[in-house]
Amino acid sequence: MKRLKNIIAVALCVATIGVLSGCGSKSGGDDKVLRVGTEGASAPFNWTQTDNSNNAIQINGGNEYANGYDLMIAQKVADKIGYKLEVHKMDFDGLIPGVTSGKIDVAIAQMSITKERMQSVDFSDPYYKASIVALTKKGTPYENAKSVADLKGAICSSQLSTVWYDMLKQIPDANIKPAMDTVPSLIVALSSGKVNVVTMDKPTAMAAVHSNPDLVMINPEGDKGFKASDEDVNIGIALKKGNKELTDKINKAISEISEEDRNKMMEEAIKVQPLSK
């Protein structure tokens, strides 16, 4: 009988410990984790650095840190929905496959909400709207261009798998070179004379000019500018198709970030971005 009582006592003890551990603090491993994929090579939206200065976030499985406007948005969204942020660095082309395969929960990487991408993933509401501009180097024939038409005959390129690259077709008689993997590679191509015009969104161009005084941003507006649809310039968070619960949470979080706060974050991102020379 005594042995039976001891067995019952042990069983109750184990059960009690199990209940207590199941109700433990978030620091005990019960955090909900938001696995965010980002490129880490497109300042001011996202970049990598070697330390945690300016609130940079350590990249999962490595010694690098991620920072930029996308990461600021990611942190705010994660905080608002009560998730711990986990950042994964991936090639831009690998982000959507990463979402669809479940390797990451979302991609936050300056990604335009296009119909083509929506065949593979769902998107949040836009968290930024970025117009398309061009960059050239001081001293080129295009330095004083006032319209897309003034870029006629330019040797040009842009980033792989972006709507920026599609915009090159609007330049008359453009000599379009193969797309490049990252924004820094575009800057190098401009600086070396390999190309004389590249396209990108306005915040990325502003950041490039801020870091590279020998570059000039060409920002023709209205009928003289690049013709881009809403899907070309609206930037959103990519999620796995059908994940309505997470999409609704993220949309609510985005709606709670004011326009003023978004502008301040972009200003801060441009200010603290690393030099890209």
C-alpha positions as CSV (number, residue, x, y, z in Angstrom):
1,M,0.0,0.0,0.0
2,K,2.8,2.3,0.9
3,R,4.5,1.6,-2.5
4,L,1.2,2.5,-4.3
5,K,1.0,5.8,-2.3
6,N,4.5,6.6,-3.3
7,I,3.8,5.9,-7.0
8,I,0.7,8.1,-6.8
9,A,2.6,10.9,-5.1
10,V,5.3,10.8,-7.7
11,A,2.8,10.8,-10.5
12,L,1.0,13.9,-9.0
13,C,4.3,15.6,-8.6
14,V,5.3,15.0,-12.3
15,A,1.9,16.2,-13.4
16,T,2.1,19.3,-11.3
17,I,5.6,20.1,-12.7
18,G,4.2,19.6,-16.2
19,V,1.3,22.0,-15.6
20,L,3.6,24.6,-14.1
21,S,6.1,24.3,-16.9
22,G,3.3,24.7,-19.5
23,C,2.3,27.9,-17.9
24,G,5.8,29.3,-17.6
25,S,7.1,32.7,-18.7
26,K,7.7,33.6,-22.2
27,S,11.4,33.5,-21.5
28,G,11.0,29.7,-20.9
29,G,10.7,29.0,-24.6
30,D,7.0,29.6,-25.2
31,D,7.4,32.7,-27.3
32,K,5.6,32.8,-30.6
33,V,8.3,33.5,-33.2
34,L,7.9,35.5,-36.4
35,R,10.6,34.2,-38.8
36,V,11.3,37.1,-41.2
37,G,13.3,36.7,-44.4
38,T,15.1,39.8,-45.7
39,E,17.8,40.4,-48.3
40,G,20.2,42.5,-46.3
41,A,21.6,44.4,-49.3
42,S,19.2,47.2,-50.2
43,A,19.8,50.2,-48.0
44,P,17.9,52.1,-46.7
45,F,15.3,49.3,-46.6
46,N,17.6,46.6,-45.4
47,W,21.3,45.9,-45.0
48,T,23.8,43.9,-42.9
49,Q,26.4,45.1,-40.4
50,T,28.9,43.6,-38.1
51,D,27.4,44.9,-34.8
52,N,24.1,45.7,-33.1
53,S,24.5,49.5,-33.3
54,N,21.4,51.6,-34.1
55,N,19.1,48.7,-32.8
56,A,20.3,46.3,-35.5
57,I,18.9,42.7,-35.0
58,Q,21.2,39.6,-35.1
59,I,20.7,37.4,-38.1
60,N,19.7,33.8,-37.2
61,G,22.6,31.4,-37.2
62,G,25.3,33.9,-37.8
63,N,27.4,36.8,-36.5
64,E,25.9,39.5,-38.7
65,Y,23.2,42.0,-37.9
66,A,20.3,43.3,-40.0
67,N,19.1,46.9,-40.0
68,G,17.1,49.3,-42.1
69,Y,13.5,50.4,-42.7
70,D,12.2,46.9,-43.4
71,L,13.7,45.7,-40.1
72,M,12.2,48.7,-38.2
73,I,8.8,47.7,-39.6
74,A,9.4,44.1,-38.8
75,Q,10.2,44.9,-35.2
76,K,7.2,47.1,-34.8
77,V,4.9,44.5,-36.3
78,A,6.3,41.7,-34.2
79,D,6.0,43.8,-31.0
80,K,2.4,44.7,-31.8
81,I,1.3,41.1,-32.5
82,G,3.2,39.8,-29.5
83,Y,5.8,37.7,-31.4
84,K,9.6,37.4,-31.0
85,L,11.4,38.5,-34.1
86,E,13.8,36.1,-35.8
87,V,15.6,37.4,-38.9
88,H,16.9,35.2,-41.7
89,K,19.1,36.6,-44.5
90,M,18.3,35.2,-47.9
91,D,18.9,36.1,-51.6
92,F,16.0,38.1,-52.9
93,D,15.1,35.3,-55.4
94,G,14.9,32.9,-52.5
95,L,12.4,34.9,-50.4
96,I,9.2,33.8,-52.0
97,P,10.3,30.1,-52.1
98,G,11.2,30.5,-48.5
99,V,7.7,31.6,-47.6
100,T,5.9,29.0,-49.7
101,S,8.1,26.2,-48.3
102,G,7.6,27.3,-44.7
103,K,11.3,28.1,-44.1
104,I,10.2,31.6,-43.1
105,D,6.8,33.0,-42.1
106,V,7.1,36.3,-44.0
107,A,9.4,38.2,-46.3
108,I,10.0,41.8,-45.5
109,A,12.4,43.0,-48.1
110,Q,11.2,46.0,-50.1
111,M,9.0,43.7,-52.2
112,S,6.4,45.2,-54.6
113,I,2.9,43.7,-54.4
114,T,2.6,42.4,-58.0
115,K,0.1,40.1,-59.6
116,E,2.8,37.7,-60.6
117,R,4.0,37.3,-57.0
118,M,0.5,37.0,-55.7
119,Q,0.2,33.8,-57.6
120,S,2.6,32.3,-55.2
121,V,2.1,34.2,-51.9
122,D,-0.4,36.5,-50.2
123,F,0.5,40.1,-49.2
124,S,-0.2,42.4,-46.3
125,D,-1.5,45.9,-46.9
126,P,1.2,48.2,-48.2
127,Y,3.6,49.5,-45.6
128,Y,5.4,51.9,-48.0
129,K,4.8,53.4,-51.4
130,A,8.0,54.0,-53.4
131,S,8.1,55.9,-56.7
132,I,10.7,54.8,-59.4
133,V,13.6,57.0,-60.2
134,A,17.0,56.7,-62.0
135,L,20.6,57.2,-60.9
136,T,23.5,58.3,-63.0
137,K,27.1,59.4,-62.3
138,K,28.1,63.1,-62.4
139,G,29.6,63.9,-65.7
140,T,27.5,61.6,-67.8
141,P,25.3,62.9,-70.6
142,Y,22.3,62.1,-68.4
143,E,23.3,64.1,-65.4
144,N,20.7,66.9,-66.2
145,A,18.0,64.7,-67.5
146,K,14.5,66.0,-66.8
147,S,12.5,63.2,-68.2
148,V,12.7,59.5,-69.1
149,A,12.9,60.5,-72.7
150,D,16.1,62.4,-71.9
151,L,17.7,59.0,-70.9
152,K,17.5,57.9,-74.6
153,G,20.2,55.4,-75.5
154,A,21.5,54.9,-72.0
155,I,23.5,51.8,-71.1
156,C,21.4,50.7,-68.2
157,S,20.6,47.9,-65.7
158,S,18.8,47.3,-62.4
159,Q,18.3,44.6,-59.8
160,L,17.3,41.1,-60.6
161,S,13.6,40.1,-60.0
162,T,12.4,43.6,-59.4
163,V,9.9,45.9,-61.1
164,W,12.8,48.4,-61.4
165,Y,14.3,46.3,-64.1
166,D,11.0,46.3,-66.0
167,M,11.1,50.1,-66.0
168,L,14.2,50.1,-68.3
169,K,12.0,49.2,-71.2
170,Q,10.5,52.7,-71.0
171,I,13.8,54.4,-71.8
172,P,14.0,55.1,-75.6
173,D,16.6,53.0,-77.4
174,A,17.9,51.7,-74.1
175,N,20.9,49.4,-74.1
176,I,19.7,47.1,-71.4
177,K,22.3,45.0,-69.7
178,P,21.6,41.9,-67.6
179,A,20.1,42.4,-64.2
180,M,22.4,42.5,-61.1
181,D,21.9,40.8,-57.8
182,T,22.1,43.7,-55.4
183,V,21.9,47.5,-55.1
184,P,25.7,47.7,-54.1
185,S,26.5,45.9,-57.3
186,L,24.5,48.5,-59.3
187,I,26.4,51.3,-57.5
188,V,29.7,49.7,-58.4
189,A,28.6,49.3,-62.0
190,L,27.7,53.0,-62.2
191,S,30.9,54.2,-60.5
192,S,33.1,52.1,-62.8
193,G,31.3,53.2,-66.0
194,K,30.0,49.7,-66.8
195,V,26.5,51.2,-67.1
196,N,25.5,54.9,-67.0
197,V,21.9,54.6,-65.7
198,V,20.3,52.4,-63.2
199,T,16.7,52.4,-61.9
200,M,15.4,51.9,-58.4
201,D,12.9,53.3,-56.0
202,K,13.3,56.8,-54.6
203,P,14.3,55.9,-51.0
204,T,17.0,53.5,-52.2
205,A,18.3,56.2,-54.7
206,M,18.3,58.8,-51.9
207,A,20.4,56.5,-49.7
208,A,22.8,55.8,-52.6
209,V,23.3,59.5,-53.2
210,H,23.7,60.2,-49.5
211,S,26.6,57.6,-49.4
212,N,28.0,58.3,-52.9
213,P,28.3,62.1,-53.6
214,D,29.4,61.4,-57.2
215,L,26.0,60.0,-58.0
216,V,22.9,62.0,-59.2
217,M,19.3,61.1,-58.7
218,I,17.0,61.7,-61.7
219,N,13.4,62.1,-60.5
220,P,11.1,63.2,-63.4
221,E,7.5,63.4,-62.3
222,G,4.1,63.2,-63.9
223,D,4.0,62.5,-67.6
224,K,7.8,62.8,-67.8
225,G,8.5,60.1,-65.2
226,F,8.5,56.3,-65.2
227,K,5.0,55.0,-65.7
228,A,4.4,52.6,-62.8
229,S,1.2,51.1,-61.5
230,D,0.2,50.8,-57.8
231,E,1.4,47.2,-57.8
232,D,4.8,48.4,-59.0
233,V,5.3,50.9,-56.1
234,N,3.2,49.5,-53.2
235,I,5.5,47.5,-50.9
236,G,4.1,44.8,-48.7
237,I,4.9,41.8,-46.5
238,A,4.7,38.4,-48.3
239,L,3.0,35.6,-46.4
240,K,2.2,32.0,-47.2
241,K,-1.1,31.7,-49.1
242,G,-4.2,31.1,-46.9
243,N,-2.5,32.2,-43.6
244,K,-5.4,34.6,-42.9
245,E,-4.9,34.7,-39.1
246,L,-1.3,36.0,-39.4
247,T,-2.3,38.3,-42.3
248,D,-5.1,39.9,-40.3
249,K,-2.7,40.4,-37.3
250,I,-0.1,42.0,-39.5
251,N,-2.5,44.3,-41.3
252,K,-3.9,45.5,-38.0
253,A,-0.3,46.2,-36.8
254,I,0.5,48.1,-40.0
255,S,-2.6,50.2,-39.7
256,E,-1.5,51.3,-36.2
257,I,1.8,52.7,-37.5
258,S,1.2,56.3,-38.4
259,E,2.4,58.0,-41.6
260,E,4.5,60.3,-39.4
261,D,6.2,57.4,-37.7
262,R,6.9,55.7,-41.1
263,N,8.5,58.9,-42.4
264,K,10.6,59.2,-39.3
265,M,11.8,55.6,-39.6
266,M,12.8,56.2,-43.3
267,E,14.7,59.3,-42.4
268,E,16.5,57.4,-39.6
269,A,17.3,54.5,-42.0
270,I,18.8,56.9,-44.5
271,K,20.8,58.6,-41.8
272,V,22.3,55.5,-40.2
273,Q,22.8,53.4,-43.4
274,P,26.3,52.1,-44.0
275,L,28.4,53.6,-46.8
276,S,27.9,51.6,-50.0
277,K,31.0,52.8,-51.9
